[in-house]
Amino acid sequence: MSWADFVNSFFSANFLYVVIRVSVPLLLASLSAYMASLTGVGNIAVEGIMLMSCLMAVLGSYWTQSAALGLLIALATGIGMALMIYMFSMSLGAQPLLVGIALNTFASSFTVFLLYQFTNSKGSSGTLPSKVLPTVDIPLIKDIPFLGEIVSGHYLLTYVTVILLILFYIMLYKTPMGMQMKACGLNEQAARSVGINVTKMKLLSMLFSGLTAAIGGAYMTMGYASIFSKDMVAGRGWIGIAAQGIAGINYVALLVVTMIFSVFQAITNVFLLYDLPSELINTIPYVGVLLGVIFYSVAATKKHRQV
């Protein structure tokens, strides 16, 4: 590949298509971390929830021979794990941070155990005839040059994610529920004093957190790839947590930061075309996260000094 071809690859419809494709799990991971932090609970088990949902989507679709039922099993898994965080932290008084660490560690090992039980392999589920969700060609748009190549032909969960992002925006900024969730996170005692059911809001936020992380996990094995492999989430949950940490409670900033990280992820695909060590290339998304955290920290420090 010549230098001109290398530069042009970043300005092609295919590159933008890849950006959208890789952004889906990152956006869902960011949204999961955001919804949990909104009410002050926090969820650092996004990585573990996504990983368990990845595997359960494969196993569920294999057991039922239905992609839809496999997806539902993955969603139930994610919601169940989020409820565990809520139960241990809110009902039993455990630290959400410690519960999250435990779930991440558990998911990394337990997925390998389950994989071995059903496939006799500790690497991937390639021997299981699992199902994948269909791709969607958008009428009329698919025939538009360049635009159709970018936004049409993605897997179903890509468009579900777009709809979810819009619905969550409406809920957070246009409904009493969203305002109450924000109030719980900003000042729990003040929220209680005006009659907000803080317990209910925290439970809802964790349900939403588990749901979105589970969709991200299901997308990894029912859209992004067609099989499960060990630790295939590969830090996407942590990238989502980093994006939330940078954006805070600003929903629009969350989406912008996550899309910037997604561009770094897509750049990795371009460099993989060259004869370079894949281990080195795969660090590009994390370099992007590191730069983002550094810039955010510097900006926050300058702002604090000015105040």
C-alpha positions as CSV (number, residue, x, y, z in Angstrom):
1,M,0.0,0.0,0.0
2,S,1.4,3.4,-1.0
3,W,1.5,6.5,1.2
4,A,-1.3,8.0,-0.8
5,D,-3.5,4.9,-0.4
6,F,-2.7,5.0,3.4
7,V,-3.9,8.6,3.7
8,N,-7.0,8.1,1.5
9,S,-8.0,5.1,3.6
10,F,-8.9,7.6,6.4
11,F,-11.2,9.6,4.1
12,S,-13.1,6.7,2.6
13,A,-16.7,5.5,3.2
14,N,-15.2,2.2,4.4
15,F,-13.3,3.9,7.2
16,L,-16.4,5.8,8.4
17,Y,-18.4,2.5,8.2
18,V,-15.8,0.9,10.5
19,V,-15.9,3.8,12.9
20,I,-19.7,3.2,13.3
21,R,-19.2,-0.5,13.6
22,V,-16.5,-0.3,16.4
23,S,-18.3,2.6,18.2
24,V,-21.4,0.5,19.1
25,P,-19.9,-1.5,22.0
26,L,-17.9,1.5,23.2
27,L,-21.1,3.7,23.2
28,L,-23.0,1.1,25.1
29,A,-20.2,0.6,27.6
30,S,-20.0,4.4,28.2
31,L,-23.8,4.6,28.6
32,S,-23.7,1.7,31.1
33,A,-21.1,3.5,33.2
34,Y,-22.9,6.8,32.8
35,M,-26.3,5.5,34.0
36,A,-24.8,3.8,37.0
37,S,-22.9,6.9,38.0
38,L,-25.8,9.2,37.5
39,T,-27.4,8.2,40.8
40,G,-24.1,7.8,42.6
41,V,-24.0,4.0,42.7
42,G,-21.2,3.4,40.1
43,N,-20.5,0.4,38.1
44,I,-16.9,-0.6,37.3
45,A,-18.1,-4.1,36.3
46,V,-19.0,-3.0,32.8
47,E,-16.2,-5.1,31.4
48,G,-17.3,-8.2,33.2
49,I,-21.0,-7.7,32.4
50,M,-20.2,-7.3,28.7
51,L,-18.0,-10.4,28.8
52,M,-20.6,-12.6,30.4
53,S,-23.2,-11.3,28.0
54,C,-20.9,-12.1,25.1
55,L,-20.8,-15.8,26.0
56,M,-24.4,-16.1,27.1
57,A,-25.5,-14.7,23.7
58,V,-23.6,-17.5,22.0
59,L,-24.7,-20.2,24.4
60,G,-28.3,-19.0,24.4
61,S,-28.6,-18.8,20.7
62,Y,-27.0,-22.3,20.5
63,W,-29.3,-23.8,23.0
64,T,-32.5,-22.3,21.5
65,Q,-31.3,-22.1,17.9
66,S,-32.8,-18.6,17.9
67,A,-30.8,-15.3,17.7
68,A,-33.7,-13.4,19.4
69,L,-33.8,-15.8,22.3
70,G,-30.0,-15.7,22.6
71,L,-30.2,-11.9,22.8
72,L,-32.8,-12.1,25.5
73,I,-30.6,-14.5,27.5
74,A,-27.7,-12.2,27.2
75,L,-29.8,-9.2,28.4
76,A,-31.1,-11.2,31.4
77,T,-27.5,-12.0,32.3
78,G,-26.4,-8.4,32.2
79,I,-29.4,-7.2,34.2
80,G,-28.9,-10.0,36.7
81,M,-25.2,-9.0,37.2
82,A,-26.2,-5.3,37.7
83,L,-28.8,-6.3,40.2
84,M,-26.1,-8.2,42.1
85,I,-24.1,-5.0,42.4
86,Y,-27.2,-3.2,43.6
87,M,-28.1,-5.9,46.1
88,F,-24.6,-6.2,47.6
89,S,-23.9,-2.5,47.7
90,M,-27.3,-1.1,48.7
91,S,-28.8,-3.9,50.7
92,L,-25.8,-5.5,52.3
93,G,-23.5,-2.4,52.5
94,A,-20.6,-3.7,50.4
95,Q,-18.5,-1.2,48.5
96,P,-19.7,-1.0,44.8
97,L,-16.0,-0.7,43.8
98,L,-15.1,-4.0,45.5
99,V,-18.2,-5.7,44.1
100,G,-17.3,-4.6,40.6
101,I,-13.7,-5.8,40.9
102,A,-15.0,-9.2,42.1
103,L,-17.5,-9.5,39.2
104,N,-14.8,-8.6,36.6
105,T,-12.5,-11.2,38.0
106,F,-15.3,-13.7,38.2
107,A,-16.4,-13.1,34.6
108,S,-12.9,-13.5,33.2
109,S,-12.5,-16.9,34.7
110,F,-16.1,-18.2,34.7
111,T,-16.5,-17.6,30.9
112,V,-13.5,-19.7,30.2
113,F,-14.9,-22.4,32.5
114,L,-18.3,-22.4,30.8
115,L,-16.7,-22.3,27.4
116,Y,-14.6,-25.4,28.2
117,Q,-17.7,-27.2,29.5
118,F,-19.6,-26.8,26.2
119,T,-16.8,-26.8,23.6
120,N,-13.9,-28.5,25.2
121,S,-11.9,-25.4,24.3
122,K,-10.6,-22.6,26.4
123,G,-10.0,-20.3,23.5
124,S,-13.2,-19.9,21.4
125,S,-16.7,-21.1,20.7
126,G,-16.0,-21.8,17.0
127,T,-17.4,-25.3,17.2
128,L,-20.8,-24.2,18.4
129,P,-23.3,-23.4,15.6
130,S,-24.6,-20.2,17.3
131,K,-26.7,-17.6,15.6
132,V,-26.1,-13.9,14.7
133,L,-28.5,-11.0,14.3
134,P,-29.3,-9.9,10.8
135,T,-27.9,-6.8,9.0
136,V,-30.3,-4.1,7.9
137,D,-30.3,-2.3,4.6
138,I,-32.1,1.0,5.0
139,P,-34.5,1.6,2.1
140,L,-33.7,4.6,-0.1
141,I,-30.6,5.5,1.9
142,K,-28.8,2.4,0.8
143,D,-28.9,3.6,-2.8
144,I,-27.4,7.0,-2.0
145,P,-23.7,7.1,-3.0
146,F,-21.2,7.4,-0.2
147,L,-23.9,8.0,2.5
148,G,-25.5,4.6,1.9
149,E,-22.1,2.9,2.2
150,I,-21.6,4.4,5.6
151,V,-25.0,4.2,7.4
152,S,-26.7,1.2,5.7
153,G,-25.9,-2.5,6.0
154,H,-25.0,-2.6,9.7
155,Y,-26.2,-5.2,12.2
156,L,-29.5,-4.7,13.8
157,L,-28.1,-3.8,17.2
158,T,-26.3,-0.8,15.6
159,Y,-29.6,0.8,14.9
160,V,-31.0,-0.3,18.2
161,T,-28.1,1.5,19.9
162,V,-28.9,4.7,18.0
163,I,-32.5,4.6,19.1
164,L,-31.4,3.9,22.7
165,L,-29.1,6.9,22.7
166,I,-31.9,9.1,21.6
167,L,-34.4,7.7,24.1
168,F,-32.0,8.1,26.9
169,Y,-31.3,11.7,26.0
170,I,-35.1,12.4,26.0
171,M,-35.5,10.6,29.3
172,L,-32.5,12.4,31.0
173,Y,-33.3,15.9,29.8
174,K,-37.1,15.9,29.1
175,T,-38.7,13.8,31.8
176,P,-39.1,14.0,35.6
177,M,-37.4,10.6,35.9
178,G,-34.2,11.9,34.4
179,M,-34.2,15.0,36.6
180,Q,-34.7,12.9,39.7
181,M,-31.9,10.5,38.8
182,K,-29.5,13.5,38.4
183,A,-30.7,14.9,41.7
184,C,-29.9,11.6,43.5
185,G,-26.4,11.7,42.2
186,L,-25.8,15.3,43.0
187,N,-27.2,15.3,46.5
188,E,-28.9,12.3,47.8
189,Q,-30.1,13.9,51.1
190,A,-31.6,16.9,49.2
191,A,-33.3,14.5,46.8
192,R,-34.9,12.6,49.7
193,S,-36.0,15.9,51.4
194,V,-38.1,16.8,48.4
195,G,-39.8,13.4,48.2
196,I,-37.7,11.6,45.5
197,N,-37.6,7.9,46.0
198,V,-33.8,7.6,46.0
199,T,-33.8,3.8,46.3
200,K,-36.1,3.4,43.3
201,M,-33.9,5.7,41.2
202,K,-30.7,3.9,42.1
203,L,-32.4,0.6,41.2
204,L,-33.5,1.9,37.8
205,S,-30.1,3.3,37.0
206,M,-28.5,0.0,37.7
207,L,-31.1,-1.8,35.6
208,F,-30.3,0.5,32.7
209,S,-26.6,0.1,33.3
210,G,-26.9,-3.7,33.1
211,L,-29.1,-3.6,30.1
212,T,-26.9,-1.4,28.0
213,A,-23.7,-3.3,28.9
214,A,-25.5,-6.5,28.0
215,I,-26.5,-5.2,24.6
216,G,-22.9,-4.2,24.1
217,G,-21.8,-7.7,25.0
218,A,-24.4,-9.3,22.8
219,Y,-23.3,-7.1,19.9
220,M,-19.7,-8.4,20.2
221,T,-20.7,-12.0,19.4
222,M,-23.9,-11.5,17.4
223,G,-22.7,-8.6,15.2
224,Y,-19.1,-7.6,15.6
225,A,-18.0,-11.2,15.5
226,S,-19.9,-14.5,15.2
227,I,-18.0,-16.4,17.9
228,F,-16.9,-16.0,21.5
229,S,-13.2,-15.9,22.4
230,K,-11.5,-15.5,25.7
231,D,-11.5,-12.0,27.1
232,M,-12.8,-10.7,23.7
233,V,-14.3,-7.5,25.2
234,A,-10.6,-6.5,25.4
235,G,-10.9,-3.4,27.6
236,R,-13.9,-1.8,25.9
237,G,-15.8,-1.7,29.2
238,W,-12.9,0.2,30.8
239,I,-12.7,2.6,27.9
240,G,-16.4,3.3,28.5
241,I,-15.7,4.0,32.1
242,A,-12.9,6.3,31.1
243,A,-15.2,8.2,28.8
244,Q,-17.8,8.6,31.5
245,G,-15.1,9.8,33.9
246,I,-14.0,12.5,31.4
247,A,-17.6,13.6,30.5
248,G,-19.1,13.5,34.0
249,I,-22.8,13.9,33.9
250,N,-22.7,15.7,30.5
251,Y,-24.5,13.3,28.2
252,V,-23.5,15.0,24.9
253,A,-19.9,15.2,26.1
254,L,-20.1,11.5,26.8
255,L,-21.1,10.7,23.2
256,V,-18.4,13.0,21.8
257,V,-15.6,11.5,23.9
258,T,-16.7,8.0,23.1
259,M,-16.8,8.7,19.4
260,I,-13.2,10.1,19.6
261,F,-12.1,6.9,21.2
262,S,-14.0,5.0,18.5
263,V,-11.9,6.7,15.8
264,F,-8.8,5.5,17.5
265,Q,-10.2,2.0,17.5
266,A,-11.0,2.3,13.8
267,I,-7.5,3.5,13.1
268,T,-6.2,0.2,14.4
269,N,-8.0,-1.6,11.6
270,V,-6.1,0.5,9.0
271,F,-2.7,-0.2,10.6
272,L,-3.5,-3.9,10.7
273,L,-3.1,-3.9,6.9
274,Y,0.6,-3.2,7.3
275,D,3.3,-5.7,8.3
276,L,3.5,-4.4,11.9
277,P,3.3,-6.3,15.2
278,S,-0.4,-6.7,16.0
279,E,0.4,-6.4,19.7
280,L,1.7,-2.9,19.1
281,I,-1.1,-1.8,16.9
282,N,-3.7,-3.0,19.3
283,T,-2.4,-0.5,21.9
284,I,-3.6,2.4,19.7
285,P,-7.1,2.7,21.3
286,Y,-5.6,2.8,24.8
287,V,-3.1,5.4,23.7
288,G,-6.1,7.5,22.7
289,V,-7.7,6.9,26.1
290,L,-4.5,7.9,27.8
291,L,-4.2,11.1,25.8
292,G,-7.8,11.9,26.5
293,V,-7.4,11.5,30.3
294,I,-4.2,13.6,30.2
295,F,-5.9,16.5,28.3
296,Y,-8.9,16.3,30.6
297,S,-6.7,16.4,33.7
298,V,-4.7,19.3,32.4
299,A,-7.8,21.3,31.5
300,A,-9.4,20.5,34.9
301,T,-6.3,21.6,36.7
302,K,-6.1,24.9,34.8
303,K,-9.8,25.6,35.5
304,H,-9.4,24.8,39.2
305,R,-6.4,27.2,39.4
306,Q,-8.4,30.0,37.8
307,V,-11.2,29.6,40.3
